[in-house]
Amino acid sequence: MASCPRVRVRTALSRSGLPDLDYSLNPYVGCQHGCVYCYAREYTRYREVADRWGSLVYVKENLLSLLESETKRLKPGTVGLSTVTDPYQPVESVLKLTRRSIEILLKRGFKVSIQTKSPLVLRDLDILATNKDSVDVGFTIITLDPRVASLLEPGAPPPAGRAEALRRISERGVRTWLFYGPVIPGFNDDSESFAGVLEAVAGGIDLVLVDKLRITPRVRASLSSTIEDIGRIETAVRSGAWWSGVVEEFEKVCARLGVRCLASLAEPSGAAMKDLERFASGR
């Protein structure tokens, strides 16, 4: 279990720069999953959290009071839970900051888009199913291989459990999606790996988002301590030809399985933007 000290913050909701979100809400700072590829560590102002990514998580102790106040004066929109942490940290099972935040947001007329790696979200299925027109849930799954998952996502729940949770949520009529990212050369950039993940959640997703590895200074250091020949991976990631090939193969898989697939969330096309907007509005 990660260390979870309390901190006080000035705001709960932040304006989002992502195309399908108006706001972001991060109940925690840091992430116990400790994924070696995660670049969220670059976006925390707490250096100690970035340096101890995976073993230190701060709890925003005044989050709920701030959220109550902000939702009374801000224009309702879609809130991403979360953008730089997983909203279902292990400590969430006790503190319920995410659950209570969802309740506040829905009460004030906001929509909620959840992204997680944790089946703990099933605890809140009562709220999600009751408000299925105002929520969607996405799971990050980049591999079904337990060996690869334990290497790249050492503190995260097993991917098979995530796939099962995604199916269960979908069965309750809640809109669901899969985030297959990051795509890492030599690990999960082949169509067989991609198809395996999609088939594991067959019938349980409305949209697939695919994105490539982003190598920041801290991510490079993290990857270098885990993966050999990081230079080869870095060269491939910077190659437009590599990514174009990946996208072409993945789109073929999506077409074969009848799933909407949007590639490269950080560089969305006009058509992709429209698809995201339609999904966010429930169409």
N, C-alpha and C positions, 0 to 999 in steps of 0.2 A: 504494500500500500504506500502510495506517495505521501509525503508530508503535505499537509493542507492548512497552512496558516491563514488567518483572516486579514483582509485589507478593505479599506473604504475607498470608494470611487466617486467621481463627480457626476457621471452620467451613466444611464443604463442603456439607452438606445443610441446608436451611431448611424449616420447616413451611410448607405451602402453604395459602393461603386460598381456592384455587379448588376448585370442587365435586367435580371428578373426580381431584384429585391429593392425595397425602398429603405429599409433599415436593417441593421444587424444587432443582435443581442448575444453577448457572451457571458454567461453566469460565472464562469471560472477563467482563470488566467493560467495558461500552461495546459498540458495534456499528459495524463498518465500512460497513454498508449505508447508514447516514445517512438513513433514511426521514424525511421532513419531518413526518409525522403521528405519529411514535412517541413515546408518553408514558413509555416505560421510562426515559428520561433523568431523569425526576422521582424515580426510585427508586434512584439510586446515591448513595452517601455521598462519592464522589469528585467534587468540584465541577468539576475540570478536565476530567473525562470528559464531564460534562453540557454544559459550555461548548464542548467540541470534539467533539461527537457526530458520528461518522462518520470522524473523522481520528485518534482516539486510542482504543486498545484495550489494557486491562491484562490480562496473563496471570497467572493464579493459580498461582504456581510450586509451592506446597506442597499443591495440591488433592488429588492422588492419595493421598498418605500420610494426609491427613485422612480421605478417603473410605474407605480401608481400615479405619481405626480406627472410624469412626462406624457403618459397616455391620455391624460385629461386635456392637455393643451396641443398635442401634436396631431396633424392630420393622419387619419388611419391609412395604413398601407400594408405591404407584405414585409414581414420581419423574418430574417434568416437566423435560425437557431442551429448551429452557430457558425461563424466564419473563421475564427482563429483558435477554436478549441472544440472538443466534442462536448455537447451539452449533457451527455449522459456519462460523466465521469463516475468512477466507483463511489465516490462520496455523495453523489446525487441520490443514491439509494437511501441515504439517511436524511440529507438536508432538504431535498425536494425543491431546490431553487428553480430548476427547469420546469417542473410540473406546475408550480405556483405562478411562474412567469407566463406560461401558456394560458392559464386560467385568466389572468389579468388582461392579457392581450385580446383574447377572444371576447371577453366581457366588454371591452372598449371598441369592438368592431374592427380590430386588426386581423389580418390573415397571418398564418404561421407556416413557414417552410423549414422543416427539420432535416438536418444532415447528421448522421451518426455512424459509428461502427459498433454500437452496443445494443444487444437485445433488451437492455433495461427499458428501452422505449416501450416495450410491450406492457409495462406497468401502467402506462398512461393511455392505453388503448381505449379505455372507457371515455375519456375526454375526446380523443381523436375521432372515434367512430361517431360520437354524438354531434361533432362539428365538422363532418367530412367535407362540407362545401367550403370550409375556411382553412383547411390544413392539407399539407402534403408531407410525405416522409421519404427521404432518400437514404440509402445505405452505400457506404464506400466498400467495394469489394474489388480487389485488384488481382486476386488469385484464389484458387481453391486448394492449392498445394500447401499443406500444413508446414512443410519444411521451409518453403519460401516465405510464407506468412510469418513464421516465428523469427526469421532472419530480418525481414523488413519492418514488421509491426510487432515487436517483442512484447508489448504490454496490452495489445488489443485483443478483444474476444475472437475466438476462432471463426474463420469465414463461413464455415458450414452453418454455424448458429445464426449468423447475420442473414444468410439466405433464407433460412427457415422463418426468422422473424419478419422478413420482408414479405414472404408469402402470406403469413398470418395476418399482417396488417392489411394487405391487399384484399384478402377474403372478407374483411369487414367493410369494404367499399371505400376505403381511404385511397386517394391518389398516391402512387408510389413511383419511385425512380431509382435508378442505379447510377452511381458515379464510379466509372472505371478509370481511376487515375490516382497516381500518375502511371503512365505507360513508361516502362523502363526497358531499354534495349537489353535483350538477352534474358529477361525475366518474364515479361508478360506481353511482349509486343507481337506475338504470333497469333494467327487467327484461331488456332486450336484452343489456346488458353482463354481467349476472349469468348469463343463459342461455349466453352465449358461453363464459364460463369453465367452467361446468359441463359443457358439451358437449365442451370440450377435454380433459377428464379423464373422459369418459364410460366407465363400467364400471370405473373405477379408484379409486373412493372409496366408503367405507362410511357416511360422515357428513359433513354440511356445517354448519359453525358460522358464523353471521353476526353481526357486531357493528358498532355505529355509532362514528363518530368521537368521541373523548374530547378535549375542548379544555382543556388545562392551561395555566398561564402560559408555560411553555417551548415547548409545542406551538404556542400562538398566535403567539409570536414567530417560530418556525420557518416556520409556514404563511404569515405575513404577508410574509416575505422572498421567498416563492416564488409565492404565489397572490394575484391581485388580488381585491378585494371580499371580504375575509375576513369582514366584518360580515354579509354575506348568508348565508354558510355557517354562521356562528355562530348566526344567528337560526333557520335551518332545523333545525340539530341540536338546538336547545332546544325545538323544536316537537313535541309529542306526536303531532300530526296527521301531520307528515312521516314520522316513524318508523313509525307504524301503517300508513301507506300503503305504505311500503317493504316492511315485513314481509308484508303481505297479498299484494303482487305477487310477492315472492320465494317465498312458500309455494306459490303457484300454479305457478311454474316448477318447484319441487322435486317437486310432485305429478305434473306432466306428465312429468318425467324419471324418476320413480320413485326419488327420493333422499331419505333422511331429512335434514331440515333443522331446526336449532335456532337461533332468533334471540335476540340479545341475551344473550351469555354472562354479562355482568355482572349481569343481572337475570333469572336462570333461574326458570321456573315449576316447579311440582311435577312436571308431566309431563316437562318438559325435564330436570330432575334425574334422573328415573328413566331417561330415554333415555341420559344421560351415564353413569350407573352401569352400565347394561347394556353400553354400548360398552366402558367401561373394563374390565369383567370378561370381555369377549370374547363376550358373548351377542348 
